[in-house]
Amino acid sequence: MSYVIGFIFLFAYILGGWKFWSGFRQTNFEQNLIKRLYLSALWLPLLVISKSYRKNYQRALKGK
């Protein structure tokens, strides 16, 4: 049972990172590969601790 929960969490984490990666051009962040990799990989902790990141994450998801 715990494997299923772990798999679901891992899938959701990867999906959230992919969604941010796909919409990265819509954000206010500097458009370079290293920053894109870093911000996509650490999306969940940054989403929790940074208000400006939350706004940019929403822009990436909505395409605005």
VMD Tcl script that builds the backbone (N, CA, C; Angstrom):
set m [mol new atoms 192]
animate dup $m
set s [atomselect $m all]
$s set {name element resname resid chain x y z} {
  {N N MET 1 A 0.822 -1.203 0.000}
  {CA C MET 1 A 0.000 0.000 0.000}
  {C C MET 1 A 0.865 1.267 0.000}
  {N N SER 2 A 1.947 1.241 0.788}
  {CA C SER 2 A 2.801 2.425 0.839}
  {C C SER 2 A 3.516 2.664 -0.494}
  {N N TYR 3 A 3.744 1.580 -1.266}
  {CA C TYR 3 A 4.344 1.753 -2.581}
  {C C TYR 3 A 3.415 2.516 -3.510}
  {N N VAL 4 A 2.139 2.257 -3.385}
  {CA C VAL 4 A 1.149 2.944 -4.222}
  {C C VAL 4 A 1.125 4.428 -3.886}
  {N N ILE 5 A 1.132 4.752 -2.607}
  {CA C ILE 5 A 1.147 6.158 -2.185}
  {C C ILE 5 A 2.422 6.845 -2.656}
  {N N GLY 6 A 3.551 6.167 -2.524}
  {CA C GLY 6 A 4.822 6.717 -2.990}
  {C C GLY 6 A 4.833 6.943 -4.493}
  {N N PHE 7 A 4.284 5.984 -5.233}
  {CA C PHE 7 A 4.209 6.120 -6.687}
  {C C PHE 7 A 3.317 7.283 -7.081}
  {N N ILE 8 A 2.190 7.423 -6.409}
  {CA C ILE 8 A 1.270 8.529 -6.702}
  {C C ILE 8 A 1.944 9.871 -6.421}
  {N N PHE 9 A 2.654 9.974 -5.286}
  {CA C PHE 9 A 3.364 11.212 -4.953}
  {C C PHE 9 A 4.442 11.513 -5.995}
  {N N LEU 10 A 5.218 10.504 -6.365}
  {CA C LEU 10 A 6.279 10.695 -7.352}
  {C C LEU 10 A 5.701 11.128 -8.694}
  {N N PHE 11 A 4.608 10.484 -9.114}
  {CA C PHE 11 A 3.950 10.842 -10.365}
  {C C PHE 11 A 3.456 12.295 -10.321}
  {N N ALA 12 A 2.835 12.684 -9.218}
  {CA C ALA 12 A 2.320 14.047 -9.073}
  {C C ALA 12 A 3.467 15.062 -9.066}
  {N N TYR 13 A 4.572 14.717 -8.412}
  {CA C TYR 13 A 5.724 15.622 -8.363}
  {C C TYR 13 A 6.304 15.829 -9.764}
  {N N ILE 14 A 6.462 14.745 -10.495}
  {CA C ILE 14 A 7.003 14.839 -11.856}
  {C C ILE 14 A 6.036 15.608 -12.758}
  {N N LEU 15 A 4.748 15.351 -12.620}
  {CA C LEU 15 A 3.751 16.063 -13.414}
  {C C LEU 15 A 3.775 17.568 -13.123}
  {N N GLY 16 A 3.869 17.954 -11.852}
  {CA C GLY 16 A 3.941 19.370 -11.492}
  {C C GLY 16 A 5.176 20.046 -12.067}
  {N N GLY 17 A 6.302 19.344 -12.022}
  {CA C GLY 17 A 7.532 19.884 -12.604}
  {C C GLY 17 A 7.436 20.017 -14.109}
  {N N TRP 18 A 6.823 19.026 -14.749}
  {CA C TRP 18 A 6.653 19.066 -16.207}
  {C C TRP 18 A 5.740 20.210 -16.634}
  {N N LYS 19 A 4.653 20.413 -15.888}
  {CA C LYS 19 A 3.727 21.502 -16.219}
  {C C LYS 19 A 4.447 22.855 -16.111}
  {N N PHE 20 A 5.271 23.022 -15.072}
  {CA C PHE 20 A 6.023 24.265 -14.928}
  {C C PHE 20 A 7.043 24.407 -16.056}
  {N N TRP 21 A 7.740 23.323 -16.369}
  {CA C TRP 21 A 8.728 23.327 -17.438}
  {C C TRP 21 A 8.087 23.765 -18.755}
  {N N SER 22 A 6.923 23.231 -19.032}
  {CA C SER 22 A 6.235 23.518 -20.294}
  {C C SER 22 A 5.795 24.979 -20.408}
  {N N GLY 23 A 5.423 25.589 -19.300}
  {CA C GLY 23 A 4.955 26.969 -19.345}
  {C C GLY 23 A 5.970 27.982 -18.869}
  {N N PHE 24 A 7.227 27.579 -18.765}
  {CA C PHE 24 A 8.268 28.441 -18.198}
  {C C PHE 24 A 8.400 29.770 -18.935}
  {N N ARG 25 A 8.166 29.773 -20.225}
  {CA C ARG 25 A 8.311 31.013 -21.009}
  {C C ARG 25 A 7.348 32.103 -20.548}
  {N N GLN 26 A 6.269 31.713 -19.892}
  {CA C GLN 26 A 5.260 32.679 -19.439}
  {C C GLN 26 A 5.629 33.362 -18.124}
  {N N THR 27 A 6.689 32.918 -17.479}
  {CA C THR 27 A 7.063 33.457 -16.167}
  {C C THR 27 A 7.944 34.696 -16.305}
  {N N ASN 28 A 8.221 35.320 -15.170}
  {CA C ASN 28 A 9.113 36.477 -15.132}
  {C C ASN 28 A 10.563 36.089 -14.868}
  {N N PHE 29 A 10.835 34.798 -14.796}
  {CA C PHE 29 A 12.192 34.349 -14.507}
  {C C PHE 29 A 13.090 34.492 -15.729}
  {N N GLU 30 A 14.391 34.628 -15.459}
  {CA C GLU 30 A 15.376 34.693 -16.522}
  {C C GLU 30 A 15.299 33.411 -17.352}
  {N N GLN 31 A 15.277 33.574 -18.652}
  {CA C GLN 31 A 15.060 32.443 -19.553}
  {C C GLN 31 A 16.379 31.756 -19.902}
  {N N ASN 32 A 16.880 30.926 -18.994}
  {CA C ASN 32 A 18.045 30.113 -19.321}
  {C C ASN 32 A 17.837 28.688 -18.814}
  {N N LEU 33 A 18.567 27.756 -19.374}
  {CA C LEU 33 A 18.356 26.338 -19.127}
  {C C LEU 33 A 18.618 25.951 -17.671}
  {N N ILE 34 A 19.683 26.461 -17.082}
  {CA C ILE 34 A 20.025 26.105 -15.701}
  {C C ILE 34 A 18.923 26.549 -14.750}
  {N N LYS 35 A 18.457 27.774 -14.887}
  {CA C LYS 35 A 17.381 28.274 -14.034}
  {C C LYS 35 A 16.103 27.477 -14.263}
  {N N ARG 36 A 15.830 27.153 -15.492}
  {CA C ARG 36 A 14.626 26.374 -15.814}
  {C C ARG 36 A 14.684 24.987 -15.164}
  {N N LEU 37 A 15.827 24.328 -15.243}
  {CA C LEU 37 A 15.995 23.022 -14.607}
  {C C LEU 37 A 15.839 23.114 -13.094}
  {N N TYR 38 A 16.519 24.075 -12.497}
  {CA C TYR 38 A 16.496 24.261 -11.056}
  {C C TYR 38 A 15.082 24.546 -10.547}
  {N N LEU 39 A 14.404 25.484 -11.172}
  {CA C LEU 39 A 13.066 25.868 -10.719}
  {C C LEU 39 A 12.020 24.791 -10.998}
  {N N SER 40 A 12.224 24.009 -12.041}
  {CA C SER 40 A 11.297 22.915 -12.329}
  {C C SER 40 A 11.501 21.750 -11.369}
  {N N ALA 41 A 12.744 21.474 -11.013}
  {CA C ALA 41 A 13.034 20.361 -10.112}
  {C C ALA 41 A 12.599 20.655 -8.681}
  {N N LEU 42 A 12.693 21.905 -8.262}
  {CA C LEU 42 A 12.372 22.274 -6.875}
  {C C LEU 42 A 11.029 22.973 -6.761}
  {N N TRP 43 A 10.109 22.683 -7.649}
  {CA C TRP 43 A 8.846 23.416 -7.695}
  {C C TRP 43 A 8.031 23.295 -6.419}
  {N N LEU 44 A 7.966 22.139 -5.804}
  {CA C LEU 44 A 7.101 21.980 -4.635}
  {C C LEU 44 A 7.596 22.764 -3.416}
  {N N PRO 45 A 8.873 22.634 -3.022}
  {CA C PRO 45 A 9.319 23.450 -1.882}
  {C C PRO 45 A 9.241 24.953 -2.151}
  {N N LEU 46 A 9.557 25.350 -3.374}
  {CA C LEU 46 A 9.480 26.775 -3.719}
  {C C LEU 46 A 8.039 27.269 -3.707}
  {N N LEU 47 A 7.121 26.434 -4.120}
  {CA C LEU 47 A 5.701 26.778 -4.112}
  {C C LEU 47 A 5.216 27.042 -2.691}
  {N N VAL 48 A 5.736 26.282 -1.747}
  {CA C VAL 48 A 5.333 26.419 -0.347}
  {C C VAL 48 A 5.923 27.679 0.289}
  {N N ILE 49 A 7.183 28.001 -0.020}
  {CA C ILE 49 A 7.857 29.065 0.728}
  {C C ILE 49 A 7.901 30.429 0.046}
  {N N SER 50 A 7.603 30.510 -1.247}
  {CA C SER 50 A 7.791 31.775 -1.960}
  {C C SER 50 A 6.508 32.258 -2.635}
  {N N LYS 51 A 6.060 33.422 -2.228}
  {CA C LYS 51 A 4.854 34.015 -2.822}
  {C C LYS 51 A 5.071 34.370 -4.289}
  {N N SER 52 A 6.225 34.929 -4.621}
  {CA C SER 52 A 6.483 35.299 -6.018}
  {C C SER 52 A 6.591 34.053 -6.902}
  {N N TYR 53 A 7.141 32.977 -6.359}
  {CA C TYR 53 A 7.205 31.737 -7.139}
  {C C TYR 53 A 5.802 31.203 -7.396}
  {N N ARG 54 A 4.917 31.285 -6.392}
  {CA C ARG 54 A 3.529 30.834 -6.572}
  {C C ARG 54 A 2.849 31.593 -7.707}
  {N N LYS 55 A 3.074 32.901 -7.762}
  {CA C LYS 55 A 2.482 33.699 -8.846}
  {C C LYS 55 A 3.025 33.265 -10.210}
  {N N ASN 56 A 4.326 33.048 -10.292}
  {CA C ASN 56 A 4.927 32.622 -11.549}
  {C C ASN 56 A 4.519 31.200 -11.910}
  {N N TYR 57 A 4.350 30.345 -10.916}
  {CA C TYR 57 A 3.889 28.979 -11.171}
  {C C TYR 57 A 2.489 29.002 -11.783}
  {N N GLN 58 A 1.637 29.862 -11.246}
  {CA C GLN 58 A 0.283 29.995 -11.802}
  {C C GLN 58 A 0.339 30.520 -13.237}
  {N N ARG 59 A 1.229 31.464 -13.507}
  {CA C ARG 59 A 1.390 31.963 -14.880}
  {C C ARG 59 A 1.816 30.832 -15.820}
  {N N ALA 60 A 2.743 30.008 -15.350}
  {CA C ALA 60 A 3.221 28.900 -16.180}
  {C C ALA 60 A 2.100 27.922 -16.466}
  {N N LEU 61 A 1.260 27.642 -15.493}
  {CA C LEU 61 A 0.182 26.683 -15.688}
  {C C LEU 61 A -0.940 27.235 -16.557}
  {N N LYS 62 A -1.244 28.505 -16.389}
  {CA C LYS 62 A -2.351 29.119 -17.128}
  {C C LYS 62 A -1.936 29.644 -18.488}
  {N N GLY 63 A -0.649 29.876 -18.670}
  {CA C GLY 63 A -0.196 30.407 -19.947}
  {C C GLY 63 A -0.397 31.898 -20.087}
  {N N LYS 64 A -0.519 32.620 -18.958}
  {CA C LYS 64 A -0.702 34.072 -18.992}
  {C C LYS 64 A 0.591 34.777 -18.759}
}
mol reanalyze $m
mol bondsrecalc $m
mol representation Tube
mol addrep $m
